[in-house]
């Protein structure tokens, strides 16, 4: 996926380091935190957690292995599956795939068929998925196989884990999946596991798996036996990993959207009544209560958000506001919608992590001894796809809100007396931040266009055999693209709210900001100086995007 925010982060850091003296206050610093300890995961198909997923997505060193009991269960199922093949025709085992499902396969063809399946399905294109998403997808695939319902030998998931543990990352292209399993990206990983020439990354080098697997200390060649290629590509583990990455990113941005709003409230000396706990308690939405509580904590102790603070700019003509605009009063409700969907997504993903998502599945026979194959549709990604669409809608609404708030800061009437355009010098001679705000406005229609739910856009393929497709990977890709855009939109709001506060700080002398909002403002000003006379604005905004992208402006109440 095209990561606008990721690109902006890199460009912004470069630009920030090149701005003339006096514009930048400090350069972003590398983290001085001690390296995280290795997370040791024991996969049993039942207990993979959000914390495990976060550790992988955050780049912590991870080692993963199968639980001994899971290995034993997988071996029993494998033996039972092979025995059941004697009197059952099974999709992907002794029958071909897709529209060719009625073509039988002989035992002699089984090994070549596994290789052919992966070769024919590895047809994806586009930018590869981020390395940590690929690592998570492979570990999730191994964990789901550990449930012992897909009939593969324990050596199959262990091969995937060996690559993860050795630091070998298959390159999974993003474009091609219809959300009906993860056929194309997982097939690319399967080819890498076989030791073919599919591309992988290892210690910064990219090249064919056939060359880099031995460099990583792994055997070059591996063989998939009867029925083992289909479980590699069937299921929705790449989708789950991609959505989990989006949930992780969206959570960090939700925290920072709240902090940006608190800073806006300080700049406009907003009415504190809209955060009153009694009001929110009456709505019976837990996430709304939590958002309002965090906002109250951020502005606690503020002298700006008082009648005295609101009088300061023009005491002679002051009139009580009665109430602020809808965007201010309803912000906790709007932000609660995002938190609600994030909670739903987390619950769904934990279920997904520890479920059997392949087809067919193998169970102990209900009618006698032995095992039987059951055909179904557990690979379907509808729930995750629709969650991605809903999360995208919420993300877009937060972007719209943020852009509306930054737009209010430009207008002396809507901001209750801030200088027009937030100009730092003589207004008119200086144009201030009007074009900074335009950047946010330019991104909003792009966000709205990408928020169209792809999950409603199914179309039949493969000679009608796959006649309903979730399009969930398109939903996930659009979601990530809008998360990139939201980083920029929030950076605009942060810059403008900070500028509004600094422009009137002298008039507000003696009145404190809230403890948390003061800390957020201080963090911004470590990297971006207030705007005085007009100057080149792109480096300032790119630096602010870098801060948002890396979570520097996450408020302490969220940590």
C-alpha positions in Angstrom: 0.0 0.0 0.0 1.1 3.5 -0.6 2.0 4.8 2.8 1.7 8.6 2.5 2.5 9.1 6.1 5.5 6.8 5.9 6.9 8.7 2.9 6.1 12.0 4.6 7.9 10.9 7.7 11.1 10.2 5.8 10.9 13.3 3.6 9.9 15.4 6.6 12.8 14.3 8.7 15.2 15.2 5.9 13.6 18.6 5.4 13.5 19.2 9.1 17.2 18.6 9.3 17.9 21.1 6.5 15.8 24.1 7.6 17.7 27.3 8.2 18.9 28.2 11.7 16.2 29.7 13.9 13.3 27.8 12.3 13.8 24.4 13.9 14.1 24.2 17.7 15.6 20.7 17.8 16.1 17.7 15.6 14.1 14.5 16.1 16.3 12.2 18.2 16.7 8.5 17.9 15.1 6.6 20.7 17.3 6.1 23.8 15.1 3.4 25.2 16.8 0.1 26.0 16.2 -2.6 23.4 13.1 -4.6 24.3 13.6 -8.2 25.5 12.9 -11.0 23.1 9.2 -12.1 23.1 9.1 -15.9 23.2 5.8 -17.2 21.7 4.6 -20.7 22.2 1.8 -21.3 19.7 -1.0 -23.6 20.6 -3.8 -22.3 18.4 -5.8 -21.0 21.3 -4.0 -18.3 23.2 -2.4 -15.8 20.8 -3.2 -12.3 22.2 -3.3 -8.7 21.2 -0.2 -8.1 23.2 1.6 -10.7 21.1 0.5 -9.0 17.9 1.5 -5.6 19.2 5.0 -6.9 20.1 5.5 -8.1 16.5 4.1 -5.0 14.9 6.2 -2.7 17.0 9.3 -4.5 15.8 10.3 -6.3 19.0 12.6 -9.3 18.6 10.4 -12.4 18.6 11.0 -16.1 18.6 8.1 -18.5 18.0 7.7 -22.2 18.3 4.9 -24.8 18.4 3.7 -26.1 21.7 4.5 -29.9 22.0 0.9 -30.8 22.5 -0.1 -28.9 19.3 2.6 -30.8 17.4 1.2 -34.1 18.6 -2.3 -33.2 17.7 -1.3 -32.1 14.2 0.5 -35.4 13.6 -2.6 -37.3 14.7 -4.8 -35.3 12.4 -2.4 -35.7 9.5 -2.4 -39.5 9.9 -6.2 -39.5 10.1 -6.5 -37.2 7.0 -4.3 -39.5 4.9 -6.3 -42.5 6.0 -9.6 -40.8 5.1 -8.4 -40.1 1.5 -8.9 -43.7 0.6 -12.7 -43.3 0.3 -13.2 -39.5 -0.1 -12.5 -37.1 -2.9 -11.1 -34.0 -1.3 -10.6 -30.5 -2.7 -6.9 -29.6 -2.9 -5.8 -33.1 -1.7 -6.7 -35.5 -4.4 -8.7 -33.1 -6.5 -7.6 -29.9 -8.2 -8.7 -26.4 -7.2 -11.2 -23.7 -8.2 -13.0 -24.2 -11.5 -10.8 -27.4 -11.9 -12.1 -28.9 -8.7 -13.6 -31.9 -10.6 -10.2 -33.0 -12.0 -8.7 -35.9 -9.9 -5.1 -36.1 -8.9 -3.1 -39.3 -8.5 -0.8 -39.9 -5.5 2.2 -39.5 -7.8 1.1 -36.0 -8.8 0.6 -34.8 -5.2 4.1 -33.2 -4.6 4.2 -31.5 -8.0 0.7 -30.2 -7.5 1.7 -28.5 -4.2 4.5 -26.6 -6.0 2.2 -25.8 -9.0 -0.5 -24.4 -6.7 1.9 -21.9 -5.1 3.5 -21.0 -8.5 0.1 -20.3 -10.2 -1.3 -18.4 -7.2 1.7 -16.2 -6.6 0.5 -13.6 -9.1 0.2 -10.5 -6.9 1.7 -7.2 -7.8 2.3 -3.8 -6.2 4.2 -2.7 -3.2 5.0 -5.4 -0.7 3.5 -5.4 2.7 5.6 -4.0 5.6 8.0 -6.5 7.1 6.3 -6.6 10.5 2.9 -7.2 9.0 4.5 -10.2 7.1 6.0 -11.5 10.2 2.7 -11.3 12.0 0.9 -13.0 9.1 3.3 -15.9 9.1 3.1 -16.4 12.9 -0.7 -16.2 12.7 -0.7 -18.8 10.0 1.4 -21.1 12.1 -0.8 -20.5 15.1 -3.9 -21.4 13.2 -2.3 -24.5 11.8 -1.4 -25.5 15.4 -5.1 -26.0 16.0 -4.7 -29.3 14.2 -7.6 -29.0 11.8 -6.0 -28.5 8.4 -4.0 -31.8 8.2 -0.5 -30.5 7.6 2.6 -31.9 9.3 4.1 -29.9 12.2 7.1 -29.3 9.9 5.0 -27.0 7.7 4.2 -24.2 10.3 7.7 -24.8 11.8 9.2 -23.9 8.4 7.4 -20.6 8.5 8.5 -20.0 12.0 12.1 -20.8 11.2 12.0 -18.1 8.6 10.6 -15.6 11.1 13.1 -16.6 13.8 16.0 -16.3 11.4 14.9 -12.8 10.2 13.9 -13.9 6.7 10.9 -11.9 5.5 9.0 -13.0 2.3 8.0 -10.1 0.1 4.2 -10.3 -0.1 2.7 -8.1 -2.8 -0.5 -6.2 -1.8 -2.6 -6.2 -4.9 -4.5 -9.3 -6.1 -6.4 -10.6 -3.1 -10.2 -10.4 -3.2 -10.5 -11.2 0.5 -11.5 -14.8 -0.4 -8.5 -16.2 1.5 -5.1 -14.6 1.0 -4.2 -16.5 -2.1 -1.6 -14.3 -3.8 0.4 -12.9 -0.9 0.5 -16.2 1.0 1.5 -18.1 -2.2 4.5 -15.8 -2.4 5.4 -16.8 1.1 4.8 -20.4 0.3 7.2 -20.3 -2.6 9.8 -18.7 -0.4 9.4 -21.5 2.1 10.0 -24.0 -0.7 13.3 -22.4 -1.5 12.3 -21.2 -4.9 13.3 -17.8 -6.4 10.5 -15.8 -4.7 12.0 -12.6 -3.2 12.7 -12.3 0.5 14.5 -9.8 2.7 17.3 -10.7 5.1 19.4 -8.3 7.1 18.7 -5.4 4.7 19.4 -7.5 1.6 16.7 -8.5 -0.8 17.0 -11.4 -3.2 15.6 -14.9 -4.1 14.8 -17.2 -1.2 17.0 -19.8 -2.9 20.1 -17.6 -2.1 19.1 -15.9 1.1 17.7 -18.9 3.1 21.2 -20.5 3.3 22.7 -17.2 4.3 20.3 -17.2 7.2 21.4 -20.7 8.3 18.3 -22.4 7.0 18.0 -25.3 4.5 17.3 -24.0 1.1 14.8 -26.7 0.0 11.6 -27.8 1.6 8.8 -30.0 0.3 5.1 -29.7 0.8 3.3 -33.0 0.7 -0.3 -33.9 -0.3 -2.8 -31.3 0.9 -0.2 -28.9 2.4 -0.1 -26.1 -0.1 -3.8 -25.2 0.1 -3.7 -24.4 3.9 -0.8 -22.1 3.1 -2.9 -19.9 0.8 -6.4 -20.6 2.3 -7.6 -18.4 5.1 -7.4 -14.7 5.9 -4.2 -14.4 8.0 -2.6 -11.7 5.8 -5.9 -9.7 6.0 -5.9 -10.2 9.8 -2.3 -9.0 10.1 -3.0 -6.0 7.9 -6.1 -5.0 9.8 -4.3 -5.5 13.1 -1.6 -3.1 11.9 -4.4 -0.6 11.0 -6.0 -1.0 14.4 -2.6 -0.4 16.1 -2.0 2.7 14.0 -5.5 4.0 14.5 -5.2 3.6 18.3 -2.1 5.8 18.3 -3.9 8.4 16.1 -7.0 8.3 18.2 -4.9 9.3 21.2 -3.3 12.1 19.3 -6.6 13.3 17.9 -7.8 13.8 21.5 -4.6 15.7 22.4 -5.0 17.9 19.3 -8.6 18.7 20.3 -7.5 19.6 23.8 -4.9 22.0 22.4 -7.6 23.5 20.2 -9.8 24.0 23.2 -7.1 25.9 24.9 -6.4 28.1 21.9 -10.1 29.0 21.6 -10.7 29.2 25.3 -13.5 26.8 24.9 -16.4 26.2 27.3 -15.5 23.4 29.7 -19.2 22.4 30.1 -19.2 20.2 27.1 -16.9 17.8 28.9 -19.1 17.6 32.0 -19.2 14.0 33.2 -22.9 14.2 34.0 -23.8 14.9 30.4 -21.8 12.0 29.1 -23.0 9.6 31.8 -26.5 10.2 30.6 -25.7 9.0 27.1 -24.6 5.5 28.3 -21.8 5.1 25.9 -18.7 3.8 27.8 -16.2 5.0 25.1 -17.7 8.5 25.2 -17.4 8.7 29.0 -13.7 7.7 28.7 -12.9 10.2 26.0 -14.5 13.0 28.0 -12.6 11.9 31.1 -9.3 12.0 29.2 -10.1 15.4 27.8 -10.9 16.7 31.3 -7.6 15.4 32.5 -5.7 17.1 29.7 -7.2 20.6 30.3 -7.3 20.2 34.1 -6.1 23.4 35.8 -6.4 25.5 32.7 -7.0 29.2 33.4 -7.5 29.8 29.7 -10.8 27.9 29.5 -12.5 30.1 32.1 -14.6 33.3 32.0 -11.5 35.2 32.9 -9.6 33.6 30.1 -12.3 34.3 27.6 -12.4 38.0 28.6 -8.7 38.6 28.2 -8.6 39.4 24.4 -11.3 42.1 24.4 -12.6 42.8 27.9 -14.6 45.9 26.8 -16.7 43.9 24.3 -16.9 40.5 26.0 -20.2 38.7 26.1 -20.6 35.1 27.4 -20.6 32.6 24.6 -23.5 30.5 26.0 -22.2 27.4 24.1 -19.5 26.6 21.5 -20.1 25.3 18.0 -21.2 21.7 17.3 -17.7 20.5 16.3 -16.5 21.5 19.8 -19.5 20.2 21.9 -19.9 16.9 20.0 -16.2 16.1 19.7 -16.2 13.5 22.6 -19.2 11.8 20.9 -17.4 11.7 17.5 -14.2 10.4 18.9 -16.1 7.8 20.9 -17.3 6.3 17.6 -13.8 5.6 16.6 -13.0 4.0 20.0 -16.1 1.8 19.8 -15.1 0.4 16.4 -11.5 -0.1 17.5 -12.8 -2.2 20.5 -15.0 -4.3 18.1 -12.1 -4.8 15.8 -9.8 -6.0 18.6 -12.4 -8.6 19.8 -12.9 -9.9 16.3 -9.1 -10.1 15.6 -8.4 -12.1 18.8 -11.1 -14.6 17.6 -9.5 -14.6 14.2 -6.0 -15.2 15.5 -7.1 -18.4 17.2 -9.5 -19.9 14.7 -9.4 -22.4 11.8 -9.7 -20.3 8.6 -8.8 -22.8 5.9 -10.9 -25.1 3.7 -11.3 -28.0 3.9 -11.1 -28.8 7.6 -10.5 -32.2 9.2 -12.4 -33.4 12.2 -12.8 -36.7 14.1 -15.6 -38.5 12.5 -19.0 -38.2 14.2 -20.2 -41.5 12.8 -17.3 -43.8 13.7 -13.6 -44.0 14.2 -11.1 -42.0 12.1 -11.3 -38.6 10.6 -13.4 -36.9 7.9 -12.9 -33.8 5.6 -15.5 -31.1 5.8 -15.8 -28.5 3.0 -16.8 -24.9 4.1 -16.0 -21.3 3.8 -14.0 -20.4 6.9 -11.5 -18.5 4.8 -14.1 -15.8 4.2 -12.9 -12.3 5.4 -16.3 -10.6 5.4 -16.3 -9.7 9.1 -12.8 -8.2 9.0 -13.5 -6.4 5.7 -16.6 -4.7 7.0 -14.8 -3.8 10.2 -12.1 -2.2 8.0 -14.7 -0.3 6.1 -16.4 0.9 9.3 -13.1 1.9 10.9 -12.2 3.8 7.7 -15.5 5.7 8.0 -14.7 6.6 11.6 -11.1 7.6 10.7 -12.4 9.8 7.9 -14.9 11.5 10.3 -12.1 12.2 12.7 -10.2 13.8 9.7 -13.2 15.9 8.8 -13.6 17.1 12.4 -9.9 17.9 12.6 -10.0 19.9 9.4 -13.1 21.8 10.6 -11.4 22.7 13.8 -8.2 23.9 12.2 -10.3 25.9 9.8 -12.0 27.6 12.8 -8.6 28.8 14.0 -8.1 30.8 10.8 -11.1 33.1 11.4 -11.1 35.8 14.1 -14.8 35.4 14.4 -14.8 31.6 14.7 -11.7 31.5 16.9 -13.0 34.2 19.2 -10.3 36.8 18.5 -7.2 34.9 17.3 -5.3 36.9 14.6 -6.6 36.3 11.1 -4.9 33.4 9.4 -2.9 32.9 12.6 -0.4 35.4 11.1 2.6 36.0 13.3 3.6 39.4 12.1 1.6 42.2 10.5 -1.6 40.7 9.2 -1.9 41.3 5.5 1.8 41.7 5.1 2.0 38.2 6.5 -0.4 35.5 5.3 0.2 33.2 8.2 -1.0 29.6 8.1 -3.8 29.8 5.6 -2.1 27.4 3.2 -1.1 25.0 5.9 -4.8 24.6 6.7 -5.4 24.1 3.0 -3.3 21.0 3.0 -5.7 19.4 5.4 -8.7 20.5 3.3 -7.1 19.0 0.2 -6.8 15.6 1.8 -10.4 15.4 3.1 -12.1 14.6 -0.2 -9.4 12.0 -0.9 -10.2 10.4 2.5 -13.9 10.5 1.7 -13.4 8.9 -1.6 -11.3 6.1 -0.1 -13.9 5.6 2.6 -16.4 4.1 0.2 -17.0 0.6 1.6 -15.2 -1.9 -0.7 -17.0 -4.7 1.0 -20.2 -4.0 -0.9 -18.4 -4.2 -4.3 -18.3 -8.0 -4.8 -18.0 -9.5 -8.3 -17.8 -13.1 -9.5 -14.6 -14.7 -10.7 -13.1 -18.1 -11.6 -15.9 -19.4 -13.8 -18.5 -18.7 -11.2 -16.8 -20.9 -8.6 -16.0 -17.8 -6.5 -19.1 -15.8 -7.2 -19.0 -13.7 -4.0 -15.8 -12.0 -2.8 -15.4 -9.9 0.3 -12.9 -7.4 -1.3 -11.6 -7.1 2.2 -8.0 -6.5 1.2 -9.1 -3.5 -0.8 -10.9 -2.3 2.4 -7.7 -2.7 4.5 -5.5 -1.0 1.9 -7.9 2.0 1.7 -7.9 2.2 5.5 -4.1 2.4 5.6 -4.1 5.0 3.0 -6.5 7.1 5.0 -4.5 6.6 8.2 -1.5 8.1 6.3 -3.7 11.1 5.4 -5.0 11.5 8.9 -1.5 11.8 10.2 -1.1 14.9 8.0 -4.5 16.4 8.9 -3.7 16.0 12.6 -0.3 17.5 12.1 -2.0 20.6 10.6 -4.3 20.9 13.6 -1.4 20.6 16.1 0.6 23.3 14.3 -2.3 25.7 14.1 -3.5 25.2 17.7 0.0 25.7 19.0 0.4 28.8 16.9 -2.9 30.1 18.2 -1.8 29.7 21.8 1.5 31.3 21.2 0.0 34.3 19.5 -2.1 35.3 22.5 0.2 34.0 25.3 1.2 37.5 26.3 -2.4 38.6 26.7 -3.1 35.5 28.8 -0.2 36.1 31.1 -0.7 34.7 34.6 -3.3 32.1 33.4 -1.9 28.6 33.1 -2.6 26.0 30.5 -3.7 22.5 31.5 -0.8 20.4 32.7 -1.1 17.9 29.8 -1.8 20.5 27.1 1.2 22.5 28.3 3.4 19.4 27.9 2.1 18.7 24.4 2.7 22.3 23.4 6.3 22.1 24.8 6.9 18.9 22.8 5.8 20.6 19.6 8.0 23.6 20.3 11.0 21.3 20.8 10.9 20.7 17.1 9.0 23.5 15.4 9.4 27.2 16.4 6.3 29.5 16.5 5.6 31.3 13.2 6.6 35.0 13.3 7.2 36.6 9.9 6.1 34.3 7.1 8.6 31.6 6.2 8.8 28.4 4.2 6.1 26.2 5.6 6.6 22.8 4.2 9.5 21.8 6.5 7.4 22.8 9.6 4.5 20.7 8.5 6.6 17.8 7.5 8.3 17.8 10.8 4.9 17.9 12.5 3.8 14.9 10.4 7.0 13.1 11.6 6.0 13.8 15.2 2.5 12.4 14.7 3.6 9.4 12.7 6.0 8.4 15.5 3.6 9.0 18.3 5.6 11.9 19.9 2.4 13.8 20.6 0.5 11.0 22.4 -0.7 12.6 25.7 0.4 11.2 29.0 -3.2 10.3 30.0 -3.3 7.9 27.0 0.0 6.3 27.8 
